Amino acid sequence: MDPKSQCLELNDVPLIPVLGFGTYAPEEVPKSEALEATKYAIEVGFRHIDGAYLYQNEEQVGQAIRSKIADGTVKREDIFYTSKLWATFLRPELVRPALEKSLKNLQLGYVDLYIIHFPVALKPGDELLPRDENGKIIMDTVDFCHTWEALEKCKDAGLTKSIGVSNFNHQQLERILNKPGLKYKPVCNQVECHPYLNQSKLLEFCRSHDILLVAYATLGSDARKKWVIKNKPRLLQDPVLNAIAEKHRRTPAQVALRYQLQRGVVALAKSFNEQRMKENFQVFEFELTPEDMESLDGLNRNMCYLQDLPQAAPGRVASHPETVGRMEGRGEAQLTSHVSRKSVLLATIMPLRSTALFPSEANLKAPSQQEKKKQKTKISKRKRIERYKNKPQCIKKRERKTGTKCITLSATVLSRWYLHDLFFLSYISVTSKFRG
């Protein structure tokens, strides 16, 4: 197969391979594994390698790339390497030094794509997640439009061939696209994307502006990773996905990857297992039917596996103007898909009299089935009836019409419940009937 047939064209001409190899690994994984896995990925056929300063393994990834160039497996121009500008380097004067630091670790003369990792700035320094004495992550105030101007200069200097963004929603993309004096628009937006979060609205927006969508967490994500929200359903165990895989005699992972490619989305596959790496690269050997694609589209739940940057570490986050914008979702995921987003949304809708409403990240997780049963047994039937009687007639009417329960809860209970819709939020804001 012609390698060019496995590529898509970026808006500034270079081609990007549609299937990429992700190099992120948890801290407990030895750095040497990134070296060997990247070597094997290149041997299997991967030409798109996705890395980042945050992953802290660019030295090993660069060594793997150079070794495969040295033994004649590939030429430098065959490899498409992506690196990312971490959040502590968003100040314009820090952008080029950060890229040069990555190039030094990689021992490469240039990267093919350099992207802003998150649209949120953290305090500059050696710490990846800087904290104050209270354990709060320390934010920085930086206009990422100024960061973008620094990236444009890096492209002009030949340090990167293309520039893009990651984890941006459509409003943040528009800020760059509408920036006065824009020289280069982003070639891509890398976001979490899989059948449970298909990013259809964001994909449509990006297409309309000639921006490629690059999907990470295409196979869901390992719950053992610290960035992953716990107790989420496993994508690769989905019965619809498995039925389609069985029909084509493929693995669920191959179907999930093929789904992205047929949507015109660049897919990143992350595995250090040699057998799975081989299987992941076999997605070019079959094709999904229109019926298959429609079934997979129907799996969308607007459900994120990975946490937004501020929620990725324990402790409350210091206030930052971009944080609420990020809570819009990874791309266009709806508010109901992420408990941490609810806390930020509530905080912006109504003034809180007590921090007990959101005492800790531990209390923000969805209650288990056992916890739900215990909660129900604690509230007697008589009290539930009384609580219902005390509601305004408009709320009762809405409940009968939609089947949605709008119960006035204590602050502690509210923090552990999923909120059904913005109508409920507005009701709480107006009535302010908090007990406890």
Salt bridges, closest charged atoms under 4 A:
ASP12 OD2 - LYS155 NZ 3.24
GLU27 OE2 - LYS226 NZ 3.22
GLU43 OE2 - LYS68 NZ 2.87
ASP50 OD2 - LYS84 NZ 2.73
ASP71 OD2 - LYS68 NZ 2.93
GLU100 OE2 - ARG96 NE 2.96
ASP112 OD2 - ARG76 NH2 3.03
ASP140 OD2 - ARG91 NE 2.72
ASP143 OD1 - ARG175 NH2 2.87
GLU149 OE2 - LYS179 NZ 3.18
ASP156 OD2 - LYS183 NZ 2.78
GLU192 OE2 - HIS194 NE2 2.90
GLU192 OE1 - ARG330 NE 3.35
ASP222 OD2 - ARG224 NH2 2.57
GLU285 OE1 - ARG250 NH1 3.59
ASP292 OD1 - LYS247 NZ 2.58
ASP292 OD2 - HIS248 NE2 2.66
ASP308 OD1 - ARG326 NH2 2.66
ASP308 OD2 - HIS338 NE2 3.97
ASP308 OD2 - ARG341 NE 3.39
GLU322 OE2 - ARG175 NH1 2.64
GLU328 OE2 - HIS170 ND1 3.53
GLU332 OE2 - HIS170 ND1 2.77
GLU371 OE2 - ARG416 NH2 3.15
GLU386 OE2 - ARG382 NH1 2.99
GLU399 OE2 - LYS391 NZ 2.44
ASP421 OD2 - ARG398 NH2 2.59
